[in-house]
Structures are given as C-alpha cells and as structure tokens.
Amino acid sequence: MKRTGITAAIVCSLVLGSGPAFQLPPTPSFAQEDWKAEFDDVCSKTTDSMSLTKAELKNLIDRCDKLKPRIERLDESAAKVYLKRLKMCRDLYLFVLETPPR
C-alpha cells in the first residue's frame, strides 16, 4: 500500500502546511541521478586543465575517485560508458599534474 502512504503524506502536507518540518523524501530516480551532476561538474574542467593549480587538479582527481563507486552501481552498459569517460577525465588531470611546467 505504498500509494496510501503517499496519499497520507500529501493530506498531512495540506493539513499541516508544507514547511521544512514535513517534507517528502527525494524520489528514487532523483537519488539515483545525483551522481550525474557531480560527473558533469568534474569532467567539465578538462578543457581548462592546463590552467588549473596543482591543488585544483588533486581535488578533481579525488572527486573522480569518490565518484567511481557510485557509477559502478549503474546498470552494466551505462556504467561501462560513464566509467570510461570518468577514467579519461581522471587520466588527463593526472597527466597535467605530473607534467613539469614549461
């Protein structure tokens, strides 16, 4: 009776008001997609990687490492694609970090 719980939550929300004390939890689809925003942010910096500081590069590499297990939980085909792209981003940041300045 999941529908009853949702209906009860809506009724309570209308009766009690929708203030911060009573909120519905995020839907499972949103909770599963929150990795995508992090992925987009981390990999969006590849074009500027040569101008980033060592600290920024290390931070991006750490973020890639933290994101990897979340992507591994996706279905097989999506995980394969996004893990490959994440590895490419991480490898680029690592290459730039290890390249001596000119």
Beta strands, then each sheet from edge to edge (+ up, - down):
end
